[in-house]
Structure formats: structure tokens, C-alpha cells
Amino acid sequence: MTSLHSFWPALGQFKEGVLFTPVDLGATRRQENLRIAKASMLYGPTNSILEKAIESHVKHNERYGYEMHILRHPISKGFRNKYTWLKQIITNELQNSEEDRAEWIMYFDPSTVLLNPQIPLYAFLPPVHESLDPVTILATKPDGTTTSSSVFFIRVSQDSLGLLSDAMNAPGAGLDRDWGLDISSSTLQMILEQNDWKEKVIYQPAHWYNRPVTMNGGIAEGDLLARFPSELLGDRWKLMSDLITSLPTSHGKFSRSIENTIYATEPPKFWESLAGGKRDRRRRNESESLVERL
């Protein structure tokens, strides 16, 4: 059986003491004032490890005031549960006044463990600037090719409702396409490749918040999250359990201030480069190019 400890030194240590400064770009509001919620799903037979993974987010939520929405009973069929659930949350938020509603939602699969409660989610969000208002979703491609629906950010907006509806309806649209085993990811990727949506997505580096643990590593000191995909097969539950059990006694290894992580420099550089006069037509390709360089 693989040991959790073999993953810890995979990426080495980060040089300490870099001041985190959110990107301004003439923003009308400060990023730290953005209202953010979380969403996930966990239903079916009781799984104590997944329950503990969900619970690992509690301190983070309390620290930054994130409301967490967990779907406990299916409300649709198969992969559509994820997108139906997000549509429901967004619809409810849109009924609130602009001053009271959440502005962004981070969706995460329940096999995602929160490692570092000191990292605020606003660090990954676009600056509040009119040039970035069309951005509806922040996604990643962990393998460099395939869009992942395991962890992503989606804006609370009417556009997002349309995007989620299109993703839900994609398999029934008569398209000759192999949707694979991860239908939620493949439908999301297909929709984001369409003309209506490809200018509304920004791709970010997967190692920020959606790098999967593999048999060769995948956990670095200071990381926000660790995601344990089904590809780990029999090692998945043991590795998750070992990590969750170790968190209280390994606080210093995982929990670090943002100034002592890659998040102090990489997200600001990303947004500065991306928003530097780029037009919507070029933004998607530019974001993928930046991901390759980070």
C-alpha cells in the first residue's frame, strides 16, 4: 500500500516572505470584498471518508464566511445532478439583492480535501473590472487537454444558468461524440468549445486548486486542496483517510499564510498578464498559454 508521506516532498518548499497583493487594474471593488460560496454533493450509501473530506472545509468557511451548499439527495439523473444543483443555488442567489447575493461559487467534488485554510478564494478570481465582466467560469485542464468539472468557479449570473443548461442537454442534442466515463467533464468541455461560451471561460493552472493526487505524488506544502480521483483505485480511500487523519498534527506542513505559498505571486501575475489590454476574442487562448508558462 502506498504511503501518504511519499507525496509530501513531491514539489519541495516555497520561498517564504513574498507579500500577496491582489491585482487592481482600476477595479471598482477590492477582490477581498467579493462574496463567495461553495457547493458540493454527497449522497447515497454513507462514506465516512468523504464525510470527513467535506468537514475539512469547515474551518476555511468559518475563517472567510463562505456558505457551503451540500446536495444530500439526488435531484436529477446521473451527471445532471451537479449542474441541476448549481442552477438551483444560482437561481436562489439571483433572487437576493445584488448587495446580499453571492457573486461566485466554487464547486468541488466530495473527494477534495481542504489542506490550507489560510488561502482566500478571492485570490483566484478576476479583478472587478468591466473588461472581465463577461468571464462566467474559471476552469482547469489537469492533463493539459481535458476540462475538469471536479473543481471550478462559476459566476452567479444569468449567463451561468444558460451555460449549465447547455451542459445538461448536450448528450441529448444528437451529437456524435464519445462522452467517456466522466460525462460531467466532457459535456462541460464541449460546451466551452462552442462559440457562445468559449469567450466566457478562463483556464487557470490546475496546480492552484485542481491538481489530482497520483501514484507519483500531487501534494505540496501550502496547497489549498488535494483531490483524490477515482483513478487511484484501491489506494484512494487509504490515502484520503491517512491525509485527513494527519491534518491536526501536520498543521505547519499544510497550513501556511498566503505570503508563504505560490499564491502570493502566481495569480496576480496571471491576471496582470491576461487583462493587459487583451480583447475577449484572444482571452481564452491567452489564458491557456499563460497556464503553460506557470
C-alpha positions as CSV (number, residue, x, y, z in Angstrom):
1,M,0.0,0.0,0.0
2,T,1.3,3.4,-0.9
3,S,2.2,5.7,1.9
4,L,0.8,9.3,2.1
5,H,4.2,10.5,3.2
6,S,5.6,9.7,-0.2
7,F,3.5,12.6,-1.6
8,W,4.6,15.3,0.7
9,P,8.1,16.2,-0.7
10,A,6.9,16.0,-4.3
11,L,7.3,19.7,-5.1
12,G,9.7,20.9,-2.5
13,Q,9.3,24.1,-0.5
14,F,8.3,27.6,-1.4
15,K,10.5,30.6,-0.6
16,E,8.9,32.4,2.3
17,G,8.0,36.1,2.7
18,V,6.5,37.2,-0.6
19,L,3.8,39.8,0.0
20,F,0.5,39.0,-1.6
21,T,-1.0,42.0,-3.4
22,P,-4.3,41.5,-5.2
23,V,-4.4,42.8,-8.8
24,D,-6.0,46.2,-9.1
25,L,-6.4,47.1,-12.8
26,G,-8.5,50.1,-11.9
27,A,-11.1,47.8,-10.2
28,T,-14.2,49.3,-8.9
29,R,-14.1,47.0,-5.8
30,R,-11.5,45.2,-3.9
31,Q,-11.2,41.4,-4.6
32,E,-11.3,40.6,-0.9
33,N,-14.8,42.0,-0.8
34,L,-16.2,39.5,-3.3
35,R,-18.9,37.3,-1.9
36,I,-18.1,33.6,-2.5
37,A,-20.0,30.4,-1.7
38,K,-19.1,26.7,-2.1
39,A,-21.0,23.8,-3.4
40,S,-20.6,20.0,-3.5
41,M,-22.7,16.8,-3.5
42,L,-22.6,13.8,-1.2
43,Y,-25.5,11.3,-1.2
44,G,-26.1,7.6,-1.4
45,P,-24.5,5.0,1.0
46,T,-22.7,6.5,3.9
47,N,-19.0,7.1,3.3
48,S,-17.2,8.3,6.4
49,I,-14.1,9.3,4.5
50,L,-16.0,11.5,2.1
51,E,-17.9,13.0,5.0
52,K,-14.6,13.9,6.7
53,A,-13.4,15.4,3.4
54,I,-16.4,17.7,3.4
55,E,-15.8,18.6,7.0
56,S,-12.2,19.6,6.2
57,H,-13.7,22.7,4.6
58,V,-15.4,24.0,7.8
59,K,-12.5,26.0,9.2
60,H,-11.9,27.6,5.9
61,N,-15.6,28.5,5.6
62,E,-15.7,30.0,9.1
63,R,-12.5,32.0,8.5
64,Y,-13.7,33.7,5.4
65,G,-17.5,33.5,5.8
66,Y,-18.2,31.0,2.9
67,E,-21.6,29.4,2.9
68,M,-21.3,25.8,1.8
69,H,-24.2,24.1,0.0
70,I,-24.1,20.3,0.0
71,L,-26.6,18.3,-2.0
72,R,-27.7,15.3,0.1
73,H,-30.3,13.7,-2.2
74,P,-30.3,13.4,-6.0
75,I,-32.5,15.8,-7.8
76,S,-31.8,14.7,-11.3
77,K,-30.2,11.7,-13.2
78,G,-26.5,10.9,-13.3
79,F,-24.1,13.7,-14.2
80,R,-27.0,16.2,-14.4
81,N,-27.2,16.3,-10.6
82,K,-24.1,18.5,-10.5
83,Y,-25.4,21.1,-12.9
84,T,-29.0,21.0,-11.7
85,W,-27.7,21.6,-8.2
86,L,-25.6,24.6,-9.3
87,K,-28.5,26.0,-11.3
88,Q,-30.7,25.8,-8.2
89,I,-28.1,27.6,-6.0
90,I,-27.5,30.3,-8.6
91,T,-31.3,30.8,-9.1
92,N,-31.8,31.2,-5.4
93,E,-28.9,33.7,-5.1
94,L,-30.2,35.8,-8.1
95,Q,-33.4,36.3,-6.1
96,N,-31.5,38.2,-3.5
97,S,-30.5,41.8,-3.9
98,E,-27.1,42.5,-5.5
99,E,-25.7,43.6,-2.2
100,D,-26.7,40.3,-0.5
101,R,-26.2,37.6,-3.1
102,A,-23.0,35.5,-3.6
103,E,-21.1,36.6,-6.7
104,W,-19.1,33.4,-7.3
105,I,-19.5,29.7,-6.4
106,M,-16.6,27.3,-6.1
107,Y,-17.8,23.8,-6.9
108,F,-15.7,20.9,-5.6
109,D,-16.2,17.1,-5.7
110,P,-16.5,15.5,-2.3
111,S,-13.2,13.7,-2.8
112,T,-11.4,17.0,-2.3
113,V,-9.7,17.7,1.0
114,L,-9.1,21.3,2.2
115,L,-5.5,21.5,3.2
116,N,-4.7,25.1,3.8
117,P,-7.5,27.2,5.4
118,Q,-5.3,30.4,5.2
119,I,-5.8,30.8,1.4
120,P,-8.7,33.0,0.5
121,L,-10.7,32.0,-2.6
122,Y,-10.7,35.6,-3.9
123,A,-7.0,35.1,-4.8
124,F,-8.1,33.1,-7.9
125,L,-11.0,35.3,-9.0
126,P,-10.8,38.0,-11.7
127,P,-10.4,41.6,-10.6
128,V,-13.7,43.5,-10.6
129,H,-13.2,45.3,-13.9
130,E,-15.6,45.8,-16.8
131,S,-13.2,44.1,-19.2
132,L,-13.5,40.9,-17.2
133,D,-17.3,41.0,-16.6
134,P,-18.0,38.6,-19.4
135,V,-16.0,35.9,-17.7
136,T,-18.5,33.3,-16.5
137,I,-16.4,30.3,-15.5
138,L,-12.9,29.6,-14.3
139,A,-11.8,26.1,-15.2
140,T,-8.7,23.9,-15.4
141,K,-7.2,21.2,-17.6
142,P,-5.2,19.0,-15.2
143,D,-3.9,16.8,-18.0
144,G,-3.3,19.7,-20.3
145,T,-6.1,18.7,-22.7
146,T,-9.4,17.9,-20.9
147,T,-11.5,20.3,-19.0
148,S,-12.2,19.1,-15.4
149,S,-15.5,19.6,-13.6
150,S,-14.1,18.3,-10.3
151,V,-13.2,21.8,-9.1
152,F,-14.2,25.1,-10.8
153,F,-15.5,28.6,-10.1
154,I,-18.7,29.8,-11.7
155,R,-20.2,33.3,-11.6
156,V,-23.6,33.9,-10.1
157,S,-25.3,35.2,-13.3
158,Q,-28.0,34.5,-15.9
159,D,-25.2,33.6,-18.3
160,S,-24.2,30.8,-15.9
161,L,-27.7,29.4,-15.9
162,G,-27.6,29.2,-19.7
163,L,-24.2,27.5,-19.7
164,L,-25.3,24.9,-17.2
165,S,-28.5,24.2,-19.1
166,D,-26.5,23.7,-22.3
167,A,-24.1,21.3,-20.5
168,M,-27.0,19.3,-19.1
169,N,-28.6,19.0,-22.5
170,A,-25.5,18.2,-24.6
171,P,-25.7,14.4,-24.6
172,G,-29.3,14.6,-25.9
173,A,-28.5,17.0,-28.7
174,G,-27.8,14.2,-31.2
175,L,-24.1,14.9,-31.3
176,D,-21.9,12.0,-32.5
177,R,-19.4,12.1,-29.6
178,D,-17.9,9.7,-27.1
179,W,-18.7,11.2,-23.7
180,G,-16.5,8.8,-21.8
181,L,-16.9,7.9,-18.2
182,D,-16.7,11.4,-16.8
183,I,-19.7,12.8,-18.6
184,S,-19.9,16.0,-16.5
185,S,-16.4,17.0,-17.6
186,S,-16.8,16.0,-21.2
187,T,-20.1,17.9,-21.6
188,L,-18.6,21.0,-19.9
189,Q,-15.6,20.9,-22.2
190,M,-17.8,20.5,-25.3
191,I,-20.0,23.5,-24.3
192,L,-17.0,25.7,-23.5
193,E,-15.7,25.0,-27.0
194,Q,-18.8,26.4,-28.6
195,N,-18.9,30.0,-30.0
196,D,-21.5,31.1,-27.5
197,W,-19.3,30.2,-24.5
198,K,-15.6,30.0,-25.5
199,E,-15.1,33.7,-24.8
200,K,-16.6,33.4,-21.3
201,V,-14.1,30.8,-19.9
202,I,-10.7,31.5,-18.4
203,Y,-8.4,28.5,-17.9
204,Q,-6.2,28.6,-14.9
205,P,-3.3,26.4,-13.7
206,A,-4.6,23.1,-12.3
207,H,-1.9,23.1,-9.6
208,W,-3.6,26.1,-7.9
209,Y,-6.7,24.1,-6.8
210,N,-7.4,21.1,-9.0
211,R,-4.3,19.0,-9.2
212,P,-5.2,15.4,-8.8
213,V,-3.2,13.1,-6.5
214,T,-1.5,10.4,-8.5
215,M,0.7,7.4,-7.6
216,N,3.7,9.6,-8.3
217,G,2.7,12.5,-6.0
218,G,0.5,15.5,-6.1
219,I,0.5,17.2,-2.7
220,A,2.8,20.2,-2.0
221,E,3.2,22.2,1.2
222,G,0.9,25.2,1.3
223,D,-1.5,23.7,-1.3
224,L,-5.2,24.8,-1.0
225,L,-6.6,21.4,-1.9
226,A,-5.8,17.8,-2.5
227,R,-8.1,15.9,-4.9
228,F,-8.3,12.1,-4.9
229,P,-9.6,10.9,-8.3
230,S,-11.2,7.5,-8.9
231,E,-8.1,6.6,-11.0
232,L,-6.3,5.8,-7.7
233,L,-8.5,2.7,-7.4
234,G,-7.7,0.8,-4.2
235,D,-5.3,3.3,-2.9
236,R,-7.8,6.1,-3.0
237,W,-9.6,5.6,0.3
238,K,-6.4,4.7,2.3
239,L,-4.6,7.8,1.1
240,M,-7.6,10.1,1.8
241,S,-8.0,8.7,5.2
242,D,-4.3,9.0,6.1
243,L,-4.2,12.6,4.9
244,I,-7.4,13.6,6.8
245,T,-6.1,11.9,10.0
246,S,-2.8,13.7,9.7
247,L,-4.2,17.2,9.3
248,P,-4.5,18.1,13.0
249,T,-0.9,17.0,13.7
250,S,0.6,18.4,10.5
251,H,-0.8,21.9,10.7
252,G,2.5,23.6,9.9
253,K,3.2,21.4,6.9
254,F,-0.1,22.2,5.1
255,S,-1.5,25.4,6.7
256,R,0.6,28.4,5.6
257,S,-0.2,32.1,5.1
258,I,-0.7,33.1,1.5
259,E,2.6,35.1,1.6
260,N,4.4,31.7,2.1
261,T,2.9,30.0,-0.9
262,I,2.9,30.2,-4.7
263,Y,-0.4,32.0,-4.4
264,A,1.4,35.2,-3.4
265,T,2.8,35.6,-6.8
266,E,1.2,33.4,-9.5
267,P,-2.4,34.5,-9.5
268,P,-1.5,38.3,-9.5
269,K,0.9,37.7,-12.4
270,F,-1.7,35.6,-14.2
271,W,-4.3,38.3,-14.1
272,E,-1.9,41.2,-14.9
273,S,-0.8,39.4,-18.0
274,L,-4.2,38.3,-19.1
275,A,-6.0,41.6,-18.6
276,G,-3.2,43.7,-20.1
277,G,-5.3,45.0,-23.0
278,K,-6.4,41.6,-24.2
279,R,-9.7,41.5,-26.1
280,D,-12.3,38.9,-25.4
281,R,-11.6,37.1,-28.7
282,R,-8.0,36.4,-27.6
283,R,-8.5,35.9,-23.9
284,R,-9.3,32.2,-23.9
285,N,-6.2,31.3,-26.0
286,E,-4.1,33.7,-24.0
287,S,-5.2,32.1,-20.7
288,E,-4.2,28.7,-21.9
289,S,-0.8,30.0,-23.0
290,L,-0.3,31.5,-19.5
291,V,-1.2,28.2,-17.9
292,E,1.6,26.5,-19.8
293,R,4.1,29.1,-18.7
294,L,3.3,29.0,-15.0
